[in-house]
């Protein structure tokens, strides 16, 4: 910490995120010395970095004062990046009350605790099927062969997307979330990657919408395709954006929590042993600690609609405020020993799903998927360790591991 200072810390460079993971030391410095810090760097649009738990709650619960906009997250001004005001999608994350609530209501009932609980048996079955594919082996890429498959299968089934198209959904989700990652972009620029990805998504979902309007089914795709806002069908751009949002959010963040959760357990073998001895811990405390620890969504922004003050700092109308959730989830004033991974931590008021009207629509579903995966992993695996270096996604919006080779032993009872 001694070598860090407010004038030179870097909390946005995606190459540093790839190399080192989340900048927890830098965020700790900000929480201690400048909880609301005006971040000015040569290649960044200036913004206020909000790093403490209480301040993020304050911003999140005042949507009239701190508005969502098309500028979803702060990033570097890199070659080939689109202008800040480019509108690739218009969906819930960009919307404010009352519009946000009206649009959210179109599918909200399908993500309530009761509705999601009806999927519990199916989620357990999919988890078993995914893990069955790695039995009889001792090594795999946990991200692509396990972590990615469960949430993708569940959300695709909820939309009625055929299995033959799941891999395409995975590819397009990666490209939209991390368009500057060479593995996903290839030789394209960031803007070209985003435009191509949107076009592919929209072409696919246009056909799906047409199918569900001709022959409605009891699935999320039909609920969206035939849904109404203020008595009228959803406008086409917003409708297609809604499809893209739910598919991306429905598989990206949970996948990263699963892979990050196993990475944490590998690095904290005493916690793995505790979970194996008592898999029922996954029902609540363990899943919440995995969410706190991994915090897959790094940041979202808001724009101030009037002059105001936050943690003693004068925020001017039009200023950008960026909320860093992984930092809030290590806030020393909220969490005892915040840098300790403790699957028995209770209480655990983390903000991994956000707070306020933008609280994650799929939070109940994500929890159920995490519970199923780690409960079965704890039962089936006798031991697990890294079989090579991990590779992180190049993104300062969503943090995740894109490749994680593991070596494992399966309990003989399950072999």
C-alpha positions as CSV (number, residue, x, y, z in Angstrom):
1,X,0.0,0.0,0.0
2,X,2.9,2.4,0.7
3,X,3.9,2.8,-2.9
4,X,0.3,3.7,-3.9
5,X,-0.9,7.3,-4.1
6,X,-4.1,9.0,-5.2
7,X,-2.3,10.8,-8.0
8,X,-1.1,7.8,-9.9
9,X,-3.4,4.8,-9.0
10,X,-5.0,3.1,-11.9
11,X,-8.4,1.4,-11.4
12,X,-9.5,1.2,-15.0
13,X,-6.8,-0.3,-17.1
14,X,-8.2,-3.6,-18.4
15,X,-4.7,-5.0,-19.1
16,X,-3.9,-4.6,-15.4
17,X,-7.2,-6.4,-14.6
18,X,-6.1,-9.2,-16.8
19,X,-2.7,-9.4,-15.2
20,X,-3.6,-8.9,-11.5
21,X,-7.3,-9.2,-11.1
22,X,-9.3,-6.6,-9.2
23,X,-7.4,-3.6,-7.9
24,X,-8.3,-4.2,-4.2
25,X,-5.3,-2.3,-2.9
26,X,-6.2,0.7,-4.9
27,X,-9.8,0.6,-3.8
28,X,-8.7,0.2,-0.2
29,X,-6.6,3.4,-0.5
30,X,-9.6,5.2,-2.0
31,X,-11.9,4.0,0.8
32,X,-9.4,5.2,3.4
33,X,-8.4,8.5,1.9
34,X,-10.9,9.6,-0.8
35,X,-14.1,7.6,-0.7
36,X,-15.6,9.9,-3.4
37,X,-12.6,10.6,-5.6
38,X,-12.6,12.7,-8.8
39,X,-10.7,10.5,-11.2
40,X,-8.9,12.4,-13.9
41,X,-6.5,10.6,-16.3
42,X,-5.4,11.5,-19.9
43,X,-7.4,8.7,-21.6
44,X,-10.5,8.7,-19.4
45,X,-13.6,10.8,-19.3
46,X,-13.4,12.3,-15.7
47,X,-15.7,10.8,-13.2
48,X,-16.3,10.4,-9.4
49,X,-15.2,7.0,-8.2
50,X,-17.5,5.9,-5.3
51,X,-15.9,3.0,-3.4
52,X,-17.7,2.8,0.0
53,X,-20.8,0.6,0.7
54,X,-22.9,3.4,2.3
55,X,-22.2,5.9,-0.5
56,X,-23.2,3.4,-3.2
57,X,-26.4,2.8,-1.4
58,X,-27.0,6.5,-1.2
59,X,-26.5,6.9,-5.0
60,X,-28.5,3.9,-5.9
61,X,-31.5,4.9,-3.9
62,X,-31.9,8.3,-5.4
63,X,-32.7,7.7,-9.1
64,X,-34.1,11.2,-9.5
65,X,-30.8,12.7,-8.4
66,X,-28.5,10.1,-9.9
67,X,-29.9,9.0,-13.3
68,X,-29.0,6.0,-15.4
69,X,-27.9,6.8,-19.0
70,X,-26.5,5.2,-22.1
71,X,-23.1,5.6,-20.6
72,X,-23.3,2.5,-18.5
73,X,-19.8,2.2,-17.2
74,X,-16.5,4.2,-17.3
75,X,-13.8,2.9,-19.5
76,X,-10.6,3.9,-21.3
77,X,-10.6,5.9,-24.5
78,X,-9.0,3.1,-26.6
79,X,-8.4,3.1,-30.4
80,X,-11.5,1.9,-32.2
81,X,-13.8,2.4,-29.2
82,X,-17.2,4.0,-30.0
83,X,-18.1,7.5,-28.7
84,X,-19.5,7.6,-25.2
85,X,-23.0,8.5,-26.4
86,X,-23.3,5.5,-28.8
87,X,-26.6,3.6,-28.2
88,X,-26.0,-0.1,-28.9
89,X,-28.9,-1.3,-26.7
90,X,-31.7,0.4,-24.8
91,X,-32.8,-1.7,-21.9
92,X,-33.5,-1.8,-18.2
93,X,-29.9,-0.8,-17.2
94,X,-30.3,2.5,-19.1
95,X,-33.8,3.3,-17.9
96,X,-35.1,5.3,-15.0
97,X,-38.4,5.5,-13.1
98,X,-41.2,5.3,-14.0
99,X,-40.2,3.8,-17.4
100,X,-37.9,1.3,-15.7
101,X,-40.6,-0.2,-13.5
102,X,-43.0,-0.5,-16.4
103,X,-40.5,-2.4,-18.6
104,X,-39.3,-4.6,-15.7
105,X,-42.9,-5.7,-15.0
106,X,-43.1,-7.3,-18.4
107,X,-41.1,-10.4,-17.1
108,X,-40.7,-9.7,-13.4
109,X,-43.1,-12.4,-12.3
110,X,-40.9,-15.0,-14.0
111,X,-37.9,-14.2,-11.8
112,X,-39.7,-14.0,-8.4
113,X,-38.5,-16.4,-5.6
114,X,-41.6,-18.6,-6.1
115,X,-41.2,-18.7,-9.9
116,X,-37.5,-19.5,-9.8
117,X,-38.0,-22.2,-7.1
118,X,-40.1,-24.1,-9.6
119,X,-36.9,-24.5,-11.7
120,X,-34.9,-26.0,-8.8
121,X,-35.3,-29.6,-9.9
122,X,-34.4,-28.7,-13.5
123,X,-31.3,-26.7,-12.3
124,X,-30.1,-29.7,-10.3
125,X,-30.6,-31.9,-13.4
126,X,-28.6,-29.6,-15.6
127,X,-25.9,-29.4,-13.0
128,X,-25.7,-33.2,-12.8
129,X,-25.5,-33.4,-16.6
130,X,-22.8,-30.8,-16.8
131,X,-20.6,-32.5,-14.2
132,X,-21.3,-35.9,-15.7
133,X,-19.4,-34.8,-18.8
134,X,-16.2,-34.4,-16.9
135,X,-16.4,-37.7,-14.9
136,X,-13.8,-40.2,-16.0
137,X,-11.2,-37.5,-16.5
138,X,-8.8,-35.7,-14.2
139,X,-8.5,-32.3,-16.0
140,X,-10.7,-29.8,-17.7
141,X,-11.1,-26.1,-18.4
142,X,-13.6,-25.4,-15.6
143,X,-14.9,-22.2,-17.2
144,X,-15.8,-23.4,-20.7
145,X,-16.6,-27.0,-19.7
146,X,-18.5,-26.4,-16.4
147,X,-19.1,-22.9,-15.2
148,X,-20.4,-21.5,-18.5
149,X,-22.7,-24.4,-19.2
150,X,-25.1,-24.3,-16.3
151,X,-26.3,-20.7,-16.4
152,X,-26.3,-20.7,-20.2
153,X,-28.4,-23.9,-20.3
154,X,-30.9,-22.5,-17.8
155,X,-31.5,-19.1,-19.4
156,X,-31.6,-20.6,-22.9
157,X,-34.2,-23.1,-21.7
158,X,-36.2,-20.3,-20.1
159,X,-36.2,-18.6,-23.5
160,X,-36.9,-21.8,-25.5
161,X,-33.6,-21.4,-27.4
162,X,-32.6,-24.8,-29.0
163,X,-29.5,-26.5,-27.7
164,X,-27.9,-26.1,-31.1
165,X,-27.8,-22.3,-30.7
166,X,-26.4,-22.2,-27.1
167,X,-22.8,-22.0,-28.2
168,X,-23.7,-19.0,-30.3
169,X,-25.3,-17.3,-27.4
170,X,-22.1,-17.9,-25.4
171,X,-20.0,-16.4,-28.1
172,X,-22.1,-13.3,-28.6
173,X,-22.4,-12.7,-24.8
174,X,-18.6,-12.7,-24.5
175,X,-18.2,-10.3,-27.4
176,X,-20.8,-7.8,-26.0
177,X,-19.3,-7.9,-22.5
178,X,-15.6,-7.8,-23.5
179,X,-15.3,-6.3,-27.0
180,X,-11.7,-5.4,-26.4
181,X,-10.6,-8.9,-25.5
182,X,-8.6,-10.2,-28.5
183,X,-10.0,-13.7,-28.0
184,X,-13.5,-12.4,-28.6
185,X,-12.8,-9.5,-31.0
186,X,-10.2,-11.0,-33.3
187,X,-8.9,-8.3,-35.6
188,X,-12.0,-6.1,-35.3
189,X,-12.1,-2.8,-33.5
190,X,-14.2,-2.4,-30.3
191,X,-16.9,-0.6,-32.2
192,X,-16.9,-3.2,-35.0
193,X,-17.2,-6.0,-32.5
194,X,-20.1,-4.4,-30.7
195,X,-21.9,-3.6,-34.0
196,X,-21.5,-7.1,-35.4
197,X,-22.6,-8.7,-32.1
198,X,-25.7,-6.5,-31.9
199,X,-26.6,-7.3,-35.5
200,X,-26.2,-11.1,-34.9
201,X,-28.2,-10.9,-31.7
202,X,-31.0,-8.8,-33.3
203,X,-31.3,-11.0,-36.3
204,X,-31.6,-14.1,-34.2
205,X,-34.1,-12.5,-31.7
206,X,-36.2,-11.0,-34.5
207,X,-36.9,-14.5,-35.8
208,X,-37.6,-15.8,-32.2
209,X,-40.1,-12.9,-31.7
210,X,-41.8,-13.7,-34.9
211,X,-42.1,-17.4,-33.9
212,X,-43.5,-16.6,-30.5
213,X,-46.1,-14.2,-31.9
214,X,-47.3,-16.8,-34.4
215,X,-47.2,-19.6,-31.8
216,X,-46.9,-18.4,-28.2
217,X,-45.4,-20.7,-25.6
218,X,-45.1,-20.5,-21.9
219,X,-41.5,-19.1,-21.9
220,X,-39.7,-15.8,-21.4
221,X,-39.4,-15.2,-25.1
222,X,-43.1,-15.3,-25.6
223,X,-43.7,-13.1,-22.5
224,X,-41.4,-10.5,-24.1
225,X,-42.6,-10.9,-27.7
226,X,-46.2,-10.5,-26.6
227,X,-45.7,-8.1,-23.7
228,X,-47.0,-4.6,-23.5
229,X,-45.9,-1.3,-22.1
230,X,-48.6,1.3,-21.4
231,X,-51.1,-0.8,-23.5
232,X,-48.9,-1.1,-26.5
233,X,-46.3,-3.7,-27.8
234,X,-42.7,-3.0,-26.8
235,X,-41.0,-0.9,-29.5
236,X,-38.8,-3.1,-31.6
237,X,-35.4,-1.7,-30.6
238,X,-36.2,-1.9,-26.9
239,X,-37.7,-5.4,-27.3
240,X,-34.6,-6.7,-29.1
241,X,-32.4,-5.0,-26.5
242,X,-34.4,-6.7,-23.7
243,X,-33.7,-10.1,-25.2
244,X,-30.0,-9.4,-25.5
245,X,-29.8,-8.1,-21.9
246,X,-31.5,-11.1,-20.3
247,X,-29.4,-13.6,-22.3
248,X,-26.1,-11.8,-21.5
249,X,-26.9,-11.1,-17.9
250,X,-28.4,-14.5,-17.5
251,X,-25.2,-16.3,-18.2
252,X,-22.2,-14.0,-17.9
253,X,-22.3,-12.9,-14.3
254,X,-23.3,-16.3,-12.8
255,X,-20.7,-18.0,-14.9
256,X,-18.1,-15.7,-13.4
257,X,-19.3,-16.2,-9.9
258,X,-19.1,-20.0,-10.3
259,X,-15.5,-19.9,-11.7
260,X,-14.4,-17.2,-9.3
261,X,-16.0,-19.1,-6.4
262,X,-14.1,-22.3,-7.2
263,X,-10.9,-20.3,-7.6
264,X,-11.5,-18.9,-4.1
265,X,-12.1,-22.3,-2.7
266,X,-8.9,-23.6,-4.3
267,X,-7.0,-20.7,-2.8
268,X,-8.6,-21.3,0.6
269,X,-8.5,-25.1,1.1
270,X,-9.7,-24.9,4.6
271,X,-12.9,-23.4,3.3
272,X,-13.2,-26.1,0.7
273,X,-12.8,-28.7,3.4
274,X,-15.5,-27.0,5.5
275,X,-17.9,-27.0,2.5
276,X,-17.2,-30.7,1.8
277,X,-17.8,-31.5,5.4
278,X,-21.1,-29.6,5.4
279,X,-22.5,-29.1,1.8
280,X,-25.7,-27.6,3.3
281,X,-23.7,-24.4,4.0
282,X,-24.4,-23.6,0.3
283,X,-28.1,-23.0,1.1
284,X,-27.2,-19.6,2.4
285,X,-24.0,-18.4,4.0
286,X,-21.6,-19.9,1.4
287,X,-23.4,-18.7,-1.6
288,X,-23.5,-15.1,-0.2
289,X,-19.8,-15.2,0.5
290,X,-19.0,-16.4,-3.0
291,X,-21.1,-13.5,-4.4
292,X,-19.4,-11.0,-2.1
293,X,-15.9,-12.3,-2.9
294,X,-16.3,-12.5,-6.6
295,X,-18.5,-9.4,-7.2
296,X,-18.8,-10.2,-11.0
297,X,-20.1,-6.7,-12.0
298,X,-17.3,-4.2,-11.4
299,X,-19.1,-0.9,-11.9
300,X,-22.1,1.0,-13.1
301,X,-22.4,4.7,-13.6
302,X,-25.0,7.4,-12.9
303,X,-25.2,11.0,-14.0
304,X,-26.0,13.8,-11.4
305,X,-29.1,15.7,-12.4
306,X,-28.4,18.6,-10.0
307,X,-25.7,20.1,-7.9
308,X,-25.4,18.0,-4.7
309,X,-22.9,16.6,-2.2
310,X,-21.7,13.1,-1.6
311,X,-19.4,12.1,1.4
312,X,-18.4,15.8,1.6
313,X,-17.5,16.2,-2.1
314,X,-19.4,18.7,-4.3
315,X,-21.0,16.8,-7.2
316,X,-22.0,19.1,-10.1
317,X,-25.0,18.6,-12.4
318,X,-23.9,16.5,-15.3
319,X,-21.0,14.8,-13.4
320,X,-20.5,11.1,-13.9
321,X,-20.5,8.9,-10.7
322,X,-19.1,5.4,-11.0
323,X,-20.0,2.9,-8.3
324,X,-17.4,0.1,-7.7
325,X,-19.2,-2.8,-6.2
326,X,-16.2,-5.1,-5.4
327,X,-14.8,-2.3,-3.3
328,X,-18.0,-1.8,-1.4
329,X,-18.0,-5.6,-0.7
330,X,-14.6,-5.2,1.0
331,X,-15.6,-2.1,3.0
332,X,-13.9,-2.4,6.4
333,X,-16.8,-0.5,8.1
334,X,-19.3,-3.1,7.0
335,X,-17.5,-6.4,6.9
336,X,-15.3,-7.8,9.6
337,X,-12.0,-9.0,8.2
338,X,-13.2,-8.1,4.7
339,X,-10.2,-9.7,2.9
340,X,-10.9,-13.0,4.5
341,X,-12.9,-15.5,2.4
342,X,-15.3,-17.0,5.0
343,X,-18.2,-19.2,3.8
344,X,-19.8,-19.0,7.2
345,X,-19.9,-15.2,7.2
346,X,-23.1,-13.9,8.6
347,X,-24.5,-11.3,8.3
348,X,-23.3,-10.5,4.7
349,X,-25.0,-7.4,3.3
350,X,-23.0,-7.5,0.0
351,X,-24.0,-5.4,-3.0
352,X,-23.0,-7.9,-5.7
353,X,-26.6,-7.6,-7.1
354,X,-26.7,-3.9,-6.6
355,X,-29.5,-2.2,-4.6
356,X,-32.5,-0.1,-5.3
357,X,-34.8,-0.3,-8.4
358,X,-31.9,-1.7,-10.5
359,X,-31.4,-4.6,-8.1
360,X,-30.5,-7.6,-10.3
361,X,-33.6,-9.1,-11.9
362,X,-32.0,-12.6,-11.9
363,X,-30.6,-12.6,-8.4
364,X,-32.9,-15.5,-7.2
365,X,-32.0,-17.5,-10.3
366,X,-28.3,-16.9,-9.8
367,X,-28.4,-18.0,-6.2
368,X,-30.2,-21.2,-7.0
369,X,-27.6,-22.0,-9.7
370,X,-24.7,-21.3,-7.4
371,X,-26.2,-23.4,-4.7
372,X,-26.8,-26.4,-7.1
373,X,-23.3,-26.2,-8.6
374,X,-21.3,-25.9,-5.4
375,X,-23.4,-28.4,-3.5
376,X,-22.7,-31.0,-6.2
377,X,-19.1,-30.0,-6.5
378,X,-18.6,-30.5,-2.8
379,X,-20.2,-33.9,-2.9
380,X,-18.5,-35.2,-6.0
381,X,-14.9,-33.8,-5.9
382,X,-12.4,-35.4,-3.5
383,X,-9.8,-32.7,-4.4
384,X,-9.2,-29.9,-6.9
385,X,-6.3,-27.7,-7.8
386,X,-5.2,-25.5,-10.6
387,X,-3.6,-27.3,-13.6
388,X,-2.1,-24.1,-15.1
389,X,-2.5,-20.4,-15.0
390,X,-5.9,-18.8,-15.2
391,X,-6.8,-16.3,-17.9
392,X,-9.0,-13.3,-17.1
393,X,-11.4,-11.5,-19.3
394,X,-10.2,-8.1,-20.6
395,X,-13.0,-5.9,-19.3
396,X,-13.4,-3.2,-16.7
397,X,-17.1,-3.7,-16.6
398,X,-17.5,-7.4,-15.8
399,X,-14.8,-9.2,-14.0
400,X,-14.3,-12.9,-14.8
401,X,-12.0,-15.7,-15.5
402,X,-12.3,-17.0,-19.1
403,X,-10.1,-20.0,-18.8
404,X,-9.2,-22.0,-15.7
405,X,-7.5,-25.4,-16.1
406,X,-8.1,-27.6,-13.1
407,X,-6.9,-31.0,-12.0
408,X,-9.4,-32.9,-9.9
409,X,-10.3,-36.2,-8.3
410,X,-13.8,-37.5,-8.3
411,X,-15.2,-39.3,-5.2
412,X,-15.3,-43.0,-6.1
413,X,-19.0,-43.1,-5.2
414,X,-19.7,-40.8,-8.2
415,X,-17.1,-42.1,-10.7
